[in-house]
Amino acid sequence: MADLGAASQGLGALFAELAAFGLAIGLSPLHLGLLLLLLLGPRPLQRGGWFVAGWLITAALAVALLLTVGHGLFLTMDKGSNHRTGLDLLAAGALLGLGIKELLNKEDAASEPPGWTRKLDQFGAMPLPLLLAISAALEVARPDALFLFTKTAGSLIAADLGTGTELLATGLFSLASASLLLAPLVTLVLAGPERVLSLLERGKQWLFANGNLLVGLVSIALAVYLGWQGIEGLRLG
């Protein structure tokens, strides 16, 4: 019974860690701003729905691919192993650099909107298939997201789960990563465009003003966590 309780606690801690990584990946001002733009434009439910579905599929496929590669190479991801410790420290360094950069950009953006906001209208006017392809590429090409996708796969490999549980964890991670995108889409579905258009517009303006700050703070918090994990790995190794 004690073993079952310990296993449940370990699985709960794993899912909580994956949810945190997913939320950090989902905190992409570019994707959030683009979704709000789509929801404020023509055919909001169709275009916004496909946009969020594309994000979910891309996140799940990215982790599944990394899991396949990791299992195929027989990588060890136990705490203290070279692979896991190296990944933690590299990810911490990348996220710390990103966090500092975004906080500095926040100061520069005080006088004018961030540069990424000026690209949204161009993206929003693209045909939907091209938009989804570019969105998927940007989702996995960000250095911080790539490290977090890899860290997620590493955590699943280290947990040594069965195939079914691994697939479930991947699905939950994908859902967590899309939760910030799902919130405005679900709100639009439930409340109707007439009630939420002004709210979405205010949300877009707030995101433009504070997106860099949010990304910077979350990145630094994750850098501290992963740095601590890496130092623990060095101590154990």
C-alpha positions as semicolon CSV with decimal commas, in nm:
position;residue;x (nm);y (nm);z (nm)
1;M;0,000;0,000;0,000
2;A;0,287;0,233;0,084
3;D;0,445;0,158;-0,254
4;L;0,118;0,245;-0,428
5;G;0,095;0,574;-0,239
6;A;0,454;0,663;-0,321
7;A;0,394;0,582;-0,688
8;S;0,084;0,802;-0,692
9;Q;0,274;1,089;-0,531
10;G;0,557;1,049;-0,780
11;L;0,315;1,051;-1,070
12;G;0,140;1,358;-0,931
13;A;0,472;1,541;-0,896
14;L;0,562;1,445;-1,252
15;F;0,231;1,572;-1,390
16;A;0,271;1,898;-1,194
17;E;0,620;1,945;-1,338
18;L;0,497;1,877;-1,692
19;A;0,208;2,120;-1,643
20;A;0,452;2,392;-1,532
21;F;0,671;2,331;-1,838
22;G;0,362;2,334;-2,061
23;L;0,236;2,663;-1,917
24;A;0,579;2,819;-1,968
25;I;0,583;2,709;-2,332
26;G;0,227;2,834;-2,378
27;L;0,322;3,179;-2,250
28;S;0,412;3,297;-2,600
29;P;0,296;3,659;-2,648
30;L;0,323;3,617;-3,026
31;H;0,085;3,317;-3,035
32;L;-0,149;3,462;-2,773
33;G;-0,164;3,795;-2,956
34;L;-0,221;3,623;-3,289
35;L;-0,505;3,414;-3,144
36;L;-0,672;3,725;-3,004
37;L;-0,635;3,890;-3,344
38;L;-0,799;3,587;-3,510
39;L;-1,084;3,589;-3,258
40;L;-1,143;3,958;-3,330
41;G;-1,146;3,900;-3,707
42;P;-1,370;3,718;-3,955
43;R;-1,474;3,356;-3,886
44;P;-1,325;3,372;-3,535
45;L;-1,432;3,027;-3,415
46;Q;-1,315;2,848;-3,727
47;R;-0,979;3,021;-3,757
48;G;-0,917;3,038;-3,383
49;G;-1,022;2,676;-3,335
50;W;-0,783;2,550;-3,603
51;F;-0,507;2,766;-3,460
52;V;-0,543;2,614;-3,113
53;A;-0,578;2,262;-3,257
54;G;-0,255;2,316;-3,450
55;W;-0,078;2,417;-3,131
56;L;-0,205;2,106;-2,945
57;I;-0,099;1,870;-3,222
58;T;0,244;2,033;-3,259
59;A;0,314;2,012;-2,885
60;A;0,214;1,645;-2,866
61;L;0,415;1,552;-3,177
62;A;0,725;1,737;-3,055
63;V;0,728;1,545;-2,726
64;A;0,645;1,215;-2,897
65;L;0,934;1,262;-3,140
66;L;1,177;1,345;-2,861
67;L;1,057;1,042;-2,663
68;T;1,110;0,818;-2,964
69;V;1,464;0,951;-3,014
70;G;1,542;0,929;-2,642
71;H;1,421;0,572;-2,608
72;G;1,597;0,475;-2,930
73;L;1,929;0,609;-2,803
74;F;1,877;0,449;-2,460
75;L;1,944;0,782;-2,291
76;T;1,951;0,770;-1,914
77;M;1,764;1,057;-1,752
78;D;1,800;0,953;-1,387
79;K;1,883;1,238;-1,153
80;G;2,258;1,282;-1,149
81;S;2,314;1,132;-1,494
82;N;2,526;1,331;-1,738
83;H;2,242;1,373;-1,989
84;R;1,989;1,504;-1,740
85;T;2,233;1,727;-1,548
86;G;2,366;1,875;-1,870
87;L;2,016;1,940;-2,002
88;D;1,908;2,107;-1,675
89;L;2,209;2,339;-1,673
90;L;2,183;2,424;-2,043
91;A;1,811;2,494;-2,011
92;A;1,870;2,707;-1,701
93;G;2,130;2,914;-1,885
94;A;1,909;2,959;-2,191
95;L;1,605;3,058;-1,984
96;L;1,806;3,296;-1,768
97;G;1,941;3,467;-2,080
98;L;1,590;3,488;-2,228
99;G;1,445;3,624;-1,904
100;I;1,704;3,901;-1,878
101;K;1,659;3,986;-2,246
102;E;1,280;4,010;-2,213
103;L;1,304;4,228;-1,903
104;L;1,542;4,460;-2,084
105;N;1,306;4,465;-2,382
106;K;1,028;4,564;-2,145
107;E;1,217;4,882;-2,063
108;D;1,272;4,955;-2,433
109;A;0,903;4,890;-2,507
110;A;0,788;5,158;-2,264
111;S;0,783;5,416;-2,541
112;E;0,652;5,198;-2,826
113;P;0,488;4,856;-2,876
114;P;0,721;4,552;-2,895
115;G;0,846;4,461;-3,242
116;W;0,656;4,132;-3,253
117;T;0,322;4,315;-3,232
118;R;0,383;4,474;-3,571
119;K;0,401;4,130;-3,736
120;L;0,061;4,009;-3,617
121;D;-0,143;4,178;-3,888
122;Q;0,079;4,017;-4,154
123;F;0,040;3,674;-3,995
124;G;-0,333;3,715;-3,945
125;A;-0,387;3,796;-4,314
126;M;-0,217;3,476;-4,431
127;P;-0,418;3,178;-4,564
128;L;-0,501;2,945;-4,276
129;P;-0,282;2,647;-4,385
130;L;0,025;2,873;-4,421
131;L;-0,055;3,041;-4,090
132;L;-0,076;2,705;-3,911
133;A;0,253;2,589;-4,062
134;I;0,436;2,906;-3,954
135;S;0,274;2,889;-3,611
136;A;0,394;2,530;-3,564
137;A;0,748;2,622;-3,671
138;L;0,760;2,917;-3,433
139;E;0,619;2,704;-3,150
140;V;0,911;2,461;-3,154
141;A;1,188;2,689;-3,286
142;R;1,207;2,917;-2,981
143;P;1,521;2,816;-2,786
144;D;1,338;2,824;-2,452
145;A;1,051;2,612;-2,587
146;L;1,291;2,363;-2,746
147;F;1,472;2,316;-2,414
148;L;1,141;2,273;-2,230
149;F;1,010;2,021;-2,484
150;T;1,336;1,828;-2,441
151;K;1,317;1,856;-2,062
152;T;0,959;1,727;-2,072
153;A;1,062;1,424;-2,275
154;G;1,357;1,368;-2,041
155;S;1,131;1,372;-1,736
156;L;0,903;1,113;-1,898
157;I;1,200;0,892;-1,989
158;A;1,334;0,918;-1,632
159;A;0,992;0,820;-1,491
160;D;1,007;0,492;-1,688
161;L;0,631;0,483;-1,747
162;G;0,437;0,235;-1,950
163;T;0,341;0,332;-2,304
164;G;-0,019;0,412;-2,211
165;T;0,077;0,634;-1,916
166;E;0,344;0,803;-2,126
167;L;0,087;0,886;-2,394
168;L;-0,153;1,015;-2,128
169;A;0,119;1,235;-1,979
170;T;0,206;1,368;-2,325
171;G;-0,159;1,452;-2,386
172;L;-0,190;1,630;-2,051
173;F;0,129;1,825;-2,119
174;S;-0,003;1,930;-2,460
175;L;-0,331;2,040;-2,303
176;A;-0,150;2,238;-2,032
177;S;0,065;2,409;-2,294
178;A;-0,250;2,520;-2,480
179;S;-0,448;2,625;-2,172
180;L;-0,372;2,996;-2,216
181;L;-0,489;2,972;-2,578
182;L;-0,796;2,768;-2,490
183;A;-0,921;3,019;-2,232
184;P;-1,021;3,300;-2,473
185;L;-1,149;3,052;-2,733
186;V;-1,372;2,872;-2,483
187;T;-1,490;3,207;-2,345
188;L;-1,591;3,314;-2,695
189;V;-1,780;2,988;-2,751
190;L;-1,966;3,003;-2,421
191;A;-2,044;3,374;-2,403
192;G;-2,074;3,467;-2,770
193;P;-1,885;3,733;-2,967
194;E;-2,112;4,021;-2,865
195;R;-2,023;3,984;-2,497
196;V;-1,651;3,923;-2,518
197;L;-1,519;4,126;-2,813
198;S;-1,440;4,429;-2,596
199;L;-1,281;4,200;-2,336
200;L;-1,064;4,036;-2,601
201;E;-0,957;4,376;-2,732
202;R;-0,858;4,490;-2,382
203;G;-0,675;4,161;-2,332
204;K;-0,480;4,215;-2,653
205;Q;-0,376;4,565;-2,550
206;W;-0,270;4,441;-2,204
207;L;-0,067;4,160;-2,360
208;F;0,110;4,402;-2,593
209;A;0,206;4,615;-2,293
210;N;0,309;4,336;-2,053
211;G;0,400;4,032;-2,263
212;N;0,777;4,082;-2,235
213;L;0,754;4,126;-1,858
214;L;0,554;3,805;-1,814
215;V;0,788;3,599;-2,029
216;G;1,091;3,743;-1,851
217;L;0,965;3,666;-1,501
218;V;0,850;3,312;-1,588
219;S;1,178;3,237;-1,768
220;I;1,387;3,350;-1,472
221;A;1,173;3,146;-1,231
222;L;1,218;2,834;-1,445
223;A;1,590;2,906;-1,482
224;V;1,625;2,909;-1,103
225;Y;1,435;2,579;-1,073
226;L;1,630;2,402;-1,348
227;G;1,958;2,547;-1,221
228;W;1,882;2,402;-0,879
229;Q;1,799;2,067;-1,043
230;G;2,129;2,077;-1,233
231;I;2,330;2,157;-0,920
232;E;2,158;1,870;-0,738
233;G;2,249;1,645;-1,031
234;L;2,613;1,750;-1,010
235;R;2,614;1,675;-0,639
236;L;2,460;1,331;-0,689
237;G;2,685;1,252;-0,986
